[in-house]
Amino acid sequence: MSEIRFEFYGRLASLADRPSIDLATTFPIRLQDALTHLAEQLPQIHDNLERCACAVGDQLVHRDLMIHEQMTIALLPPVTGG
C-alpha cells in the first residue's frame, strides 16, 4: 500500500480539524474513488467535497485522473465574496 496526501484549505481544514491527511491506498486509483475513501474516513467533510476543486502542484485536475504513484492533492473549496 502507498499513500495519497490530501491537503485541506479554507472551510475543509476547519471541518477536518487538520491541514492534511495521508490516505492509504493501492495504485492505480481514480481520483474520484480516492475522494470517496477520504469521505468515508472523514464524514464531516463529505458534503463539501463535491464543490471542491482538486489541484496537483499549480494545475487543476479532473476527478477522472488516474493516480499511479504517491502524490499530494490540494482540495480547494469554492471562494465567496464580494
C-alpha positions in Angstrom: 0.0 0.0 0.0 1.0 3.6 -0.7 -0.4 6.9 0.3 -2.0 10.0 -1.3 -1.7 13.1 0.8 -4.8 15.4 0.7 -4.2 19.0 1.8 -7.3 20.9 3.1 -7.8 24.6 2.6 -10.4 27.0 3.9 -13.5 25.5 5.4 -12.3 22.0 4.7 -9.4 22.4 7.1 -11.7 23.6 9.8 -14.2 20.7 9.2 -11.4 18.1 9.1 -9.7 19.7 12.1 -6.3 19.3 10.4 -4.4 20.7 7.5 -3.9 17.4 5.7 -4.3 13.6 5.8 -2.5 10.7 4.3 -4.8 8.2 2.7 -3.5 4.6 2.4 -4.5 3.1 -1.0 -3.4 0.8 -3.7 -2.4 2.2 -7.1 -3.7 2.8 -9.7 -6.7 4.6 -8.4 -9.1 7.1 -9.9 -9.1 10.4 -8.0 -12.9 10.2 -7.6 -12.5 6.8 -5.9 -9.8 8.2 -3.6 -12.1 11.1 -2.7 -14.9 8.5 -1.8 -12.5 6.7 0.5 -11.5 10.1 2.0 -15.1 10.9 2.7 -15.5 7.5 4.5 -12.6 8.4 6.8 -13.7 12.0 7.4 -17.5 12.0 7.0 -17.7 15.6 8.4 -16.2 16.9 5.0 -18.4 14.7 2.8 -21.0 17.3 1.9 -18.3 19.8 0.9 -16.2 17.6 -1.3 -18.5 17.8 -4.3 -17.9 21.5 -4.7 -14.1 21.5 -4.2 -11.6 21.9 -7.0 -8.6 19.4 -7.0 -5.1 20.5 -7.7 -1.7 18.9 -8.1 1.0 21.4 -7.9 -0.3 24.5 -9.6 -2.6 22.6 -12.0 -6.3 21.9 -11.5 -7.0 18.2 -12.2 -10.2 16.4 -13.2 -11.7 13.8 -10.9 -11.2 11.1 -13.6 -7.4 11.5 -13.1 -5.8 8.1 -12.7 -3.2 8.2 -9.9 -0.3 5.8 -10.3 2.1 7.0 -7.6 2.3 8.9 -4.4 1.2 12.5 -4.8 -0.2 15.4 -2.9 -3.6 16.7 -3.9 -4.9 20.1 -2.7 -8.6 20.3 -2.1 -9.8 23.9 -2.7 -13.3 24.9 -1.6 -15.2 27.5 -3.6 -14.5 31.1 -2.6 -17.3 33.5 -1.9 -17.0 37.2 -1.5 -18.0 40.5 -2.9 
